[in-house]
């Protein structure tokens, strides 16, 4: 049985000149090894059953003639009542000795058969182990060689696919001819260059462009300076400590970095130094007394006495009378200030409560 299993493994490995899948070879070879192991196990089980049967036969076994002789002696004793008790005991001893001799002989024979069976089992086990080791070694060799062969075939397939991909990316002669048919000619290139040249001639030069940028920068700076304007309104009609006018609303501020205003604060900060145009006006039934302060110091005043404005060479304010619509005219002033950096501008008001007013600053 071991020899036939080895032949089957050789046939599976060699493939009789035919390529076979390594997985199929491993699966079939493993099945053949399992069949060999199963057959050896069945043989061992049969031998063990035989040993057990022999042991049972030995335990129950007695020679017919010995038993017959013992029975004859018993019958002779029954037929001859004159035999003494010692003769009866002697016969029992002889019967027991005969039975022991037969049992010992049977045990000896059985022991010999058992030893022979054990030796046969050992030889069968050794043969089975040798066949299993040989099959395992061949399977390992087959798996290694098959894996190497499969790796080589996979590498070849990968190279083949890579070559096919490269060929698919390459253009064939038909595509090349089609591209050559639609290529741009020399005349087309010359016409395109001529059009580009005409367009470039109509463009400004770099020097002219830089000069224009500088001029525009000067204009923009002037416009930005003219547009640095802020205007704030007093609407609450109430004044703070020291009769300071709180500016409640910011209506215009084109330069928040220069003019800094906080709601309901009496001061407005002009960060940039320079010349400013200041305009303010207050509208109440009776003309109030107004002072303009820069950094807490009064720089001009407008008073209601004789409707005069006192500031250097004073200008005169006149009013025709009360208008039916209410306070249409008021105490207004337009003047110019040369402010220092971060100047704080404030106005004090002395007059009737409930008035309204505004102040406007423009950087010149």
C-alpha positions as CSV (number, residue, x, y, z in Angstrom):
1,X,0.0,0.0,0.0
2,X,2.9,2.4,0.8
3,X,4.5,1.7,-2.6
4,X,1.3,2.4,-4.5
5,X,0.8,5.7,-2.6
6,X,4.4,6.8,-3.5
7,X,3.8,5.9,-7.2
8,X,0.6,8.1,-7.1
9,X,2.5,11.0,-5.6
10,X,5.2,10.7,-8.3
11,X,2.6,10.7,-11.0
12,X,1.0,13.7,-9.5
13,X,4.3,15.6,-9.2
14,X,5.6,14.6,-12.7
15,X,2.2,15.1,-14.3
16,X,3.2,12.6,-17.0
17,X,4.6,15.4,-19.1
18,X,1.5,17.6,-18.6
19,X,1.3,21.0,-16.9
20,X,-1.2,21.0,-13.9
21,X,-2.3,23.7,-11.5
22,X,-0.3,23.6,-8.3
23,X,-3.5,23.9,-6.2
24,X,-5.0,20.8,-7.9
25,X,-1.8,18.8,-7.4
26,X,-1.6,19.7,-3.7
27,X,-5.3,18.9,-3.2
28,X,-5.2,15.5,-4.9
29,X,-1.9,14.5,-3.2
30,X,-3.3,15.5,0.2
31,X,-6.4,13.4,-0.5
32,X,-4.1,10.4,-1.4
33,X,-2.2,10.8,1.8
34,X,-5.4,10.9,3.8
35,X,-6.5,7.7,2.1
36,X,-3.3,6.0,3.0
37,X,-3.6,7.1,6.6
38,X,-7.2,5.9,6.7
39,X,-6.3,2.4,5.3
40,X,-3.5,2.0,7.9
41,X,-5.9,3.0,10.7
42,X,-8.4,0.4,9.5
43,X,-5.7,-2.3,9.5
44,X,-4.6,-1.3,13.0
45,X,-8.1,-1.5,14.2
46,X,-8.6,-4.9,12.7
47,X,-5.5,-6.2,14.4
48,X,-6.6,-4.8,17.7
49,X,-10.0,-6.5,17.4
50,X,-8.2,-9.8,16.6
51,X,-6.0,-9.4,19.8
52,X,-9.1,-8.8,21.9
53,X,-10.8,-11.9,20.4
54,X,-7.8,-14.0,21.2
55,X,-7.7,-12.7,24.8
56,X,-11.4,-13.6,25.3
57,X,-10.8,-17.0,23.8
58,X,-7.9,-17.6,26.2
59,X,-9.9,-16.6,29.2
60,X,-12.8,-18.9,28.3
61,X,-10.7,-21.7,26.9
62,X,-10.2,-25.2,28.4
63,X,-9.3,-28.5,26.8
64,X,-12.2,-30.8,26.3
65,X,-10.2,-33.9,27.1
66,X,-9.0,-32.4,30.4
67,X,-12.5,-31.6,31.5
68,X,-13.6,-35.1,30.4
69,X,-10.9,-36.8,32.4
70,X,-11.9,-34.7,35.4
71,X,-15.5,-35.7,35.0
72,X,-14.5,-39.4,34.6
73,X,-12.7,-39.2,37.9
74,X,-15.7,-37.6,39.6
75,X,-18.0,-40.3,38.2
76,X,-15.6,-43.0,39.4
77,X,-15.7,-41.4,42.8
78,X,-19.5,-41.5,42.8
79,X,-19.5,-45.1,41.6
80,X,-17.0,-46.2,44.3
81,X,-18.1,-44.8,47.7
82,X,-15.3,-46.6,49.4
83,X,-12.7,-44.1,48.3
84,X,-11.4,-42.0,51.1
85,X,-11.7,-38.3,51.4
86,X,-8.0,-37.9,50.9
87,X,-8.4,-39.6,47.5
88,X,-11.1,-37.1,46.7
89,X,-8.9,-34.2,47.7
90,X,-6.0,-35.6,45.6
91,X,-8.3,-35.8,42.6
92,X,-9.3,-32.1,43.0
93,X,-5.6,-31.1,43.2
94,X,-4.9,-33.0,40.0
95,X,-7.8,-31.4,38.2
96,X,-6.7,-28.0,39.3
97,X,-3.1,-28.7,38.2
98,X,-4.3,-29.9,34.8
99,X,-6.5,-26.8,34.3
100,X,-3.6,-24.5,35.3
101,X,-1.2,-26.3,32.9
102,X,-3.7,-25.9,30.0
103,X,-4.3,-22.3,30.9
104,X,-0.6,-21.5,31.1
105,X,-0.1,-23.2,27.8
106,X,-2.9,-21.2,26.3
107,X,-1.6,-18.0,27.8
108,X,1.9,-18.7,26.4
109,X,0.5,-19.3,22.9
110,X,-1.7,-16.2,23.1
111,X,1.3,-14.2,24.4
112,X,3.3,-15.3,21.4
113,X,0.5,-14.4,19.0
114,X,0.0,-11.1,20.7
115,X,3.7,-10.3,20.5
116,X,3.7,-11.2,16.8
117,X,0.7,-8.9,16.2
118,X,2.4,-6.1,18.2
119,X,5.5,-6.5,16.0
120,X,3.3,-6.4,12.9
121,X,1.6,-3.3,14.1
122,X,4.9,-1.6,14.9
123,X,6.2,-2.4,11.4
124,X,2.9,-1.1,9.9
125,X,3.2,2.1,11.9
126,X,6.8,2.6,10.8
127,X,5.9,2.0,7.2
128,X,3.0,4.4,7.4
129,X,5.2,7.1,9.1
130,X,7.9,6.7,6.4
131,X,5.3,7.0,3.6
132,X,3.8,10.0,5.3
133,X,7.2,11.7,5.7
134,X,8.0,11.0,2.0
135,X,4.7,12.4,0.8
136,X,5.1,15.5,3.0
137,X,8.6,16.2,1.7
138,X,7.4,15.8,-1.9
139,X,4.4,18.1,-1.3
140,X,6.7,20.8,0.2
141,X,9.1,20.5,-2.8
142,X,6.2,20.6,-5.2
143,X,4.7,23.7,-3.5
144,X,8.1,25.5,-3.6
145,X,8.7,24.6,-7.2
146,X,5.1,25.4,-8.2
147,X,5.2,28.7,-6.4
148,X,8.4,29.6,-8.2
149,X,7.0,28.6,-11.5
150,X,3.8,30.5,-10.9
151,X,5.8,33.6,-9.9
152,X,7.7,33.4,-13.1
153,X,4.5,33.0,-15.1
154,X,3.0,36.0,-13.3
155,X,6.0,38.1,-14.1
156,X,5.8,37.1,-17.7
157,X,2.1,38.0,-17.8
158,X,2.7,41.4,-16.2
159,X,5.4,42.2,-18.7
160,X,3.1,41.1,-21.5
161,X,0.3,43.4,-20.2
162,X,2.7,46.3,-19.8
163,X,3.9,45.9,-23.4
164,X,0.3,45.8,-24.7
165,X,-0.5,49.0,-22.7
166,X,2.5,50.8,-24.2
167,X,1.5,49.7,-27.7
168,X,-2.0,50.8,-27.1
169,X,-0.7,54.3,-26.2
170,X,1.4,54.6,-29.3
171,X,-0.2,56.2,-32.4
172,X,-0.4,54.1,-35.5
173,X,0.5,55.3,-39.0
174,X,-3.1,56.3,-39.8
175,X,-3.3,58.7,-36.9
176,X,0.1,60.3,-37.8
177,X,-1.0,60.9,-41.3
178,X,-4.2,62.5,-40.1
179,X,-2.3,64.9,-37.9
180,X,0.1,65.8,-40.7
181,X,-2.9,66.6,-42.9
182,X,-4.3,69.2,-40.5
183,X,-1.0,70.8,-39.4
184,X,-0.6,74.6,-39.8
185,X,1.3,75.8,-42.8
186,X,3.9,78.5,-43.0
187,X,1.5,81.0,-44.6
188,X,-0.9,80.6,-41.7
189,X,1.9,81.3,-39.2
190,X,3.0,84.4,-41.1
191,X,-0.5,85.8,-41.2
192,X,-0.9,85.2,-37.4
193,X,2.4,87.0,-36.7
194,X,1.4,89.9,-38.9
195,X,-1.9,90.3,-36.9
196,X,0.0,90.2,-33.6
197,X,2.5,92.8,-34.9
198,X,-0.4,95.2,-35.9
199,X,-2.0,94.8,-32.5
200,X,1.4,95.5,-30.7
201,X,1.9,98.7,-32.8
202,X,-1.4,100.0,-31.4
203,X,-0.3,99.4,-27.8
204,X,1.4,102.1,-25.7
205,X,5.0,101.8,-25.0
206,X,6.4,100.8,-21.5
207,X,7.6,104.4,-20.9
208,X,4.3,106.0,-21.8
209,X,2.5,103.5,-19.6
210,X,4.7,104.3,-16.6
211,X,4.3,108.0,-17.1
212,X,0.5,107.6,-17.3
213,X,0.5,105.6,-14.1
214,X,2.5,108.3,-12.3
215,X,0.1,111.0,-13.4
216,X,-2.9,109.0,-12.4
217,X,-1.3,108.4,-9.0
218,X,-1.0,112.2,-8.5
219,X,-4.6,112.7,-9.5
220,X,-5.8,109.9,-7.2
221,X,-3.8,111.4,-4.3
222,X,-5.5,114.8,-4.9
223,X,-8.9,113.2,-5.2
224,X,-8.3,111.2,-2.0
225,X,-7.3,114.4,-0.1
226,X,-10.4,116.2,-1.3
227,X,-12.6,113.3,-0.3
228,X,-11.2,113.1,3.3
229,X,-14.5,114.4,4.8
230,X,-16.4,113.7,8.0
231,X,-19.7,115.0,9.3
232,X,-21.4,114.4,12.7
233,X,-24.8,115.4,14.1
234,X,-26.1,116.5,17.5
235,X,-29.7,115.3,17.8
236,X,-30.4,114.7,21.5
237,X,-30.6,118.4,22.5
238,X,-28.8,117.7,25.7
239,X,-25.2,118.6,26.7
240,X,-22.7,116.9,28.9
241,X,-20.5,118.2,31.7
242,X,-18.9,121.5,30.8
243,X,-21.7,122.1,28.2
244,X,-19.9,119.8,25.8
245,X,-21.9,118.8,22.8
246,X,-22.2,115.0,22.3
247,X,-22.1,113.9,18.7
248,X,-24.8,111.3,18.5
249,X,-24.7,110.3,14.8
250,X,-22.0,110.0,12.2
251,X,-23.5,110.8,8.8
252,X,-20.4,110.8,6.7
253,X,-16.8,109.6,7.2
254,X,-14.8,108.9,4.0
255,X,-11.5,108.5,5.9
256,X,-12.1,106.5,9.1
257,X,-8.3,106.1,9.6
258,X,-8.0,109.9,9.9
259,X,-11.3,110.9,11.6
260,X,-12.0,108.8,14.8
261,X,-15.5,109.2,16.3
262,X,-17.2,107.4,19.2
263,X,-21.0,107.6,19.7
264,X,-22.2,110.2,22.2
265,X,-18.6,111.4,22.7
266,X,-17.9,115.2,22.8
267,X,-14.5,114.9,21.0
268,X,-13.6,114.0,17.4
269,X,-9.9,113.1,16.7
270,X,-8.2,114.2,13.5
271,X,-5.0,112.0,13.3
272,X,-3.3,113.6,10.3
273,X,-1.9,117.1,10.7
274,X,-2.5,119.9,8.2
275,X,-5.0,122.4,6.9
276,X,-8.7,121.6,7.5
277,X,-12.0,123.3,6.6
278,X,-14.3,123.3,9.6
279,X,-18.0,124.0,9.3
280,X,-20.6,123.9,12.1
281,X,-24.2,125.1,12.7
282,X,-26.7,125.1,15.5
283,X,-30.5,125.6,15.1
284,X,-32.6,126.9,18.1
285,X,-35.2,129.7,18.6
286,X,-32.6,132.0,20.3
287,X,-29.1,132.1,19.0
288,X,-26.7,130.4,21.4
289,X,-23.1,131.0,22.4
290,X,-20.7,128.5,20.7
291,X,-17.0,127.8,21.3
292,X,-14.8,125.5,19.2
293,X,-12.0,123.8,21.2
294,X,-8.8,122.1,19.9
295,X,-7.1,119.9,22.5
296,X,-9.3,121.5,25.2
297,X,-8.4,125.1,24.3
298,X,-10.9,127.5,22.6
299,X,-9.8,128.7,19.2
300,X,-13.0,130.4,18.0
301,X,-16.3,131.6,19.4
302,X,-19.7,132.5,18.0
303,X,-21.9,134.6,20.4
304,X,-25.5,135.8,20.1
305,X,-24.8,139.4,21.3
306,X,-25.6,141.7,18.3
307,X,-25.4,138.6,16.1
308,X,-21.6,138.9,15.8
309,X,-19.1,136.1,15.4
310,X,-15.8,136.8,17.2
311,X,-12.8,135.1,15.6
312,X,-9.8,137.2,14.5
313,X,-11.5,139.5,12.0
314,X,-15.1,138.8,12.9
315,X,-17.8,138.1,10.3
316,X,-21.4,139.1,10.9
317,X,-24.4,136.8,11.0
318,X,-27.8,138.3,10.2
319,X,-31.4,136.9,10.6
320,X,-34.6,138.3,9.0
321,X,-36.9,136.9,11.7
322,X,-38.8,133.9,12.8
323,X,-40.0,131.6,10.0
324,X,-43.5,130.0,10.2
325,X,-41.9,126.6,9.7
326,X,-39.7,126.9,12.7
327,X,-35.9,127.2,13.1
328,X,-35.0,127.5,9.5
329,X,-31.9,129.5,10.0
330,X,-29.3,129.1,12.8
331,X,-25.9,130.1,14.0
332,X,-23.5,128.7,11.4
333,X,-19.8,129.2,10.7
334,X,-17.3,128.2,8.0
335,X,-13.6,128.6,8.7
336,X,-10.2,127.0,8.3
337,X,-7.8,125.4,10.9
338,X,-4.2,124.3,10.8
339,X,-4.4,121.3,13.1
340,X,-1.6,119.5,14.8
341,X,-1.3,115.6,14.8
342,X,-4.0,113.8,16.7
343,X,-6.0,116.9,17.4
344,X,-9.1,116.6,19.5
345,X,-11.9,118.8,18.3
346,X,-14.9,119.7,20.6
347,X,-17.7,122.3,20.8
348,X,-19.4,123.8,23.9
349,X,-23.0,125.0,23.7
350,X,-24.7,127.7,25.9
351,X,-28.3,128.3,24.9
352,X,-31.8,126.8,25.0
353,X,-32.2,123.1,25.5
354,X,-33.7,121.0,22.7
355,X,-31.5,122.4,20.0
356,X,-29.8,120.6,17.1
357,X,-26.5,121.0,15.3
358,X,-23.7,119.6,13.2
359,X,-20.0,119.8,12.6
360,X,-18.1,119.0,9.5
361,X,-14.3,118.6,8.9
362,X,-12.6,118.4,5.5
363,X,-8.9,117.7,5.0
364,X,-7.4,120.1,2.4
